[in-house]
Amino acid sequence: MTSLMPMELTARAAEVLTVLEGLGLRVATAESCTGGLVAAALTAIAGSSSVMERGFVTYSNEAKTEMLGVPAEVIDAHGAVSEAVARAMAEGALKHSRAQVAVAITGIAGPDGGSRDKPVGLVHFARAATGMPTRHHMGMLAGDRDAVRLAAAMTALGMLLPPPPI
């Protein structure tokens, strides 16, 4: 059977599942511009139910507020594509799930929707974990819509991996 996912995305998802299962952690995803691509990559792998707790696709601002509890005032003040919203999405996914770790993605995949301040390819990521400070990462991803979405999914999966020991 042929996978629906690009090979590199499936390989990264498998790595994340193996690491998180070894740590006894469950994951939730909160996705906007990737439209569920991270959750799809994780669940494309047999046995993922031991790690994948749930996924939220919150493409609209209302969905971010209703499903994840992102305050509308935060979206109004910073815009949906911002560090503040990415952090609130990750923290909301953790709060509204039984997961111990969550990753969030919000960005502008294009080809439209960009501006001078927030160009196409701008993506904000956040990782929340029980008992840990929420981490943020901002990326300027190149390419067409598909390339931006794939790179965003790869980055988000990478954020679920623990940093290497020093």
KAQUIGI-V198718 format. One record per residue. N is the residue number from 1. SS is DSSP state (A for helix, B for strand, O for the rest). PSI is psi in degrees with one decimal (none if undefined). OMEGA is omega as a letter, one per 40 degrees, with the letter a starting at -180 (999 if undefined). Layout:
n->N ss->SS psi->PSI omega->OMEGA
n->N ss->SS psi->PSI omega->OMEGA
This chain:
n->1 ss->O psi->138.6 omega->i
n->2 ss->O psi->137.0 omega->i
n->3 ss->O psi->145.4 omega->i
n->4 ss->O psi->-16.1 omega->a
n->5 ss->O psi->147.1 omega->i
n->6 ss->O psi->144.3 omega->a
n->7 ss->A psi->-42.0 omega->a
n->8 ss->A psi->-31.6 omega->i
n->9 ss->A psi->-42.8 omega->i
n->10 ss->A psi->-41.1 omega->i
n->11 ss->A psi->-43.1 omega->i
n->12 ss->A psi->-41.8 omega->i
n->13 ss->A psi->-41.1 omega->i
n->14 ss->A psi->-40.9 omega->i
n->15 ss->A psi->-45.1 omega->i
n->16 ss->A psi->-46.2 omega->a
n->17 ss->A psi->-43.9 omega->a
n->18 ss->A psi->-46.3 omega->a
n->19 ss->A psi->-49.1 omega->a
n->20 ss->A psi->-38.1 omega->i
n->21 ss->A psi->-40.8 omega->i
n->22 ss->A psi->-29.0 omega->i
n->23 ss->A psi->-4.9 omega->a
n->24 ss->O psi->29.5 omega->a
n->25 ss->O psi->147.1 omega->i
n->26 ss->O psi->151.9 omega->a
n->27 ss->B psi->147.7 omega->i
n->28 ss->B psi->148.6 omega->i
n->29 ss->B psi->146.2 omega->i
n->30 ss->B psi->108.5 omega->a
n->31 ss->B psi->138.4 omega->i
n->32 ss->O psi->-82.9 omega->a
n->33 ss->O psi->-20.1 omega->i
n->34 ss->O psi->-10.1 omega->i
n->35 ss->O psi->30.4 omega->i
n->36 ss->O psi->8.0 omega->a
n->37 ss->A psi->-36.9 omega->i
n->38 ss->A psi->-46.9 omega->i
n->39 ss->A psi->-40.2 omega->i
n->40 ss->A psi->-41.1 omega->i
n->41 ss->A psi->-43.0 omega->i
n->42 ss->A psi->-43.9 omega->a
n->43 ss->A psi->-5.7 omega->i
n->44 ss->O psi->-12.8 omega->a
n->45 ss->O psi->125.9 omega->i
n->46 ss->O psi->136.2 omega->i
n->47 ss->O psi->1.3 omega->a
n->48 ss->A psi->-17.0 omega->a
n->49 ss->A psi->-16.9 omega->i
n->50 ss->A psi->-15.1 omega->a
n->51 ss->O psi->-43.9 omega->a
n->52 ss->B psi->114.1 omega->a
n->53 ss->B psi->-50.9 omega->i
n->54 ss->B psi->163.7 omega->i
n->55 ss->B psi->142.2 omega->i
n->56 ss->B psi->124.5 omega->i
n->57 ss->B psi->107.4 omega->a
n->58 ss->O psi->74.4 omega->a
n->59 ss->O psi->-38.7 omega->a
n->60 ss->O psi->159.4 omega->i
n->61 ss->A psi->-38.2 omega->i
n->62 ss->A psi->-39.7 omega->i
n->63 ss->A psi->-39.8 omega->i
n->64 ss->A psi->-41.5 omega->a
n->65 ss->A psi->-49.3 omega->a
n->66 ss->A psi->-42.0 omega->a
n->67 ss->A psi->-31.8 omega->a
n->68 ss->A psi->-10.3 omega->a
n->69 ss->O psi->19.7 omega->i
n->70 ss->O psi->120.9 omega->a
n->71 ss->O psi->132.8 omega->i
n->72 ss->A psi->-32.6 omega->i
n->73 ss->A psi->-33.0 omega->i
n->74 ss->A psi->-42.5 omega->i
n->75 ss->A psi->-43.9 omega->i
n->76 ss->A psi->-39.9 omega->a
n->77 ss->A psi->-37.3 omega->a
n->78 ss->A psi->-16.9 omega->a
n->79 ss->O psi->155.2 omega->a
n->80 ss->O psi->-30.4 omega->i
n->81 ss->O psi->88.6 omega->a
n->82 ss->O psi->161.0 omega->i
n->83 ss->A psi->-45.3 omega->a
n->84 ss->A psi->-42.0 omega->a
n->85 ss->A psi->-40.6 omega->i
n->86 ss->A psi->-45.0 omega->i
n->87 ss->A psi->-45.8 omega->a
n->88 ss->A psi->-36.1 omega->i
n->89 ss->A psi->-47.5 omega->a
n->90 ss->A psi->-44.5 omega->i
n->91 ss->A psi->-37.1 omega->i
n->92 ss->A psi->-39.2 omega->i
n->93 ss->A psi->-38.9 omega->i
n->94 ss->A psi->-45.3 omega->a
n->95 ss->A psi->-36.0 omega->a
n->96 ss->O psi->25.8 omega->i
n->97 ss->O psi->-178.0 omega->i
n->98 ss->O psi->19.4 omega->a
n->99 ss->O psi->160.3 omega->i
n->100 ss->O psi->-11.3 omega->i
n->101 ss->B psi->143.5 omega->i
n->102 ss->B psi->149.2 omega->i
n->103 ss->B psi->143.5 omega->a
n->104 ss->B psi->147.3 omega->i
n->105 ss->B psi->130.1 omega->i
n->106 ss->B psi->129.6 omega->a
n->107 ss->B psi->-171.7 omega->a
n->108 ss->O psi->103.4 omega->a
n->109 ss->O psi->-21.5 omega->i
n->110 ss->O psi->-174.0 omega->e
n->111 ss->O psi->-14.4 omega->i
n->112 ss->O psi->176.9 omega->i
n->113 ss->O psi->-11.7 omega->a
n->114 ss->O psi->165.0 omega->i
n->115 ss->O psi->178.5 omega->i
n->116 ss->O psi->-41.3 omega->a
n->117 ss->O psi->-30.0 omega->a
n->118 ss->O psi->83.0 omega->a
n->119 ss->O psi->162.8 omega->i
n->120 ss->O psi->135.1 omega->a
n->121 ss->O psi->-12.6 omega->i
n->122 ss->B psi->123.9 omega->i
n->123 ss->B psi->135.1 omega->i
n->124 ss->B psi->137.0 omega->a
n->125 ss->B psi->149.3 omega->i
n->126 ss->B psi->148.1 omega->i
n->127 ss->B psi->122.1 omega->i
n->128 ss->B psi->142.1 omega->i
n->129 ss->B psi->144.1 omega->a
n->130 ss->O psi->125.7 omega->i
n->131 ss->O psi->10.2 omega->a
n->132 ss->O psi->153.9 omega->i
n->133 ss->O psi->146.9 omega->i
n->134 ss->O psi->132.5 omega->i
n->135 ss->B psi->146.3 omega->i
n->136 ss->B psi->147.9 omega->i
n->137 ss->B psi->137.2 omega->i
n->138 ss->B psi->136.4 omega->i
n->139 ss->B psi->148.4 omega->i
n->140 ss->B psi->103.5 omega->a
n->141 ss->O psi->136.2 omega->a
n->142 ss->O psi->157.7 omega->i
n->143 ss->O psi->-173.7 omega->i
n->144 ss->O psi->-177.4 omega->a
n->145 ss->A psi->-47.2 omega->a
n->146 ss->A psi->-41.5 omega->a
n->147 ss->A psi->-41.5 omega->i
n->148 ss->A psi->-44.8 omega->a
n->149 ss->A psi->-42.0 omega->i
n->150 ss->A psi->-46.5 omega->i
n->151 ss->A psi->-37.2 omega->i
n->152 ss->A psi->-43.4 omega->i
n->153 ss->A psi->-42.0 omega->i
n->154 ss->A psi->-43.5 omega->i
n->155 ss->A psi->-45.3 omega->a
n->156 ss->A psi->-43.6 omega->i
n->157 ss->A psi->-40.8 omega->i
n->158 ss->A psi->-32.6 omega->i
n->159 ss->A psi->-18.6 omega->i
n->160 ss->O psi->-12.6 omega->i
n->161 ss->O psi->139.9 omega->i
n->162 ss->O psi->149.0 omega->i
n->163 ss->O psi->151.4 omega->i
n->164 ss->O psi->149.8 omega->i
n->165 ss->O psi->150.5 omega->a
n->166 ss->O psi->none omega->999
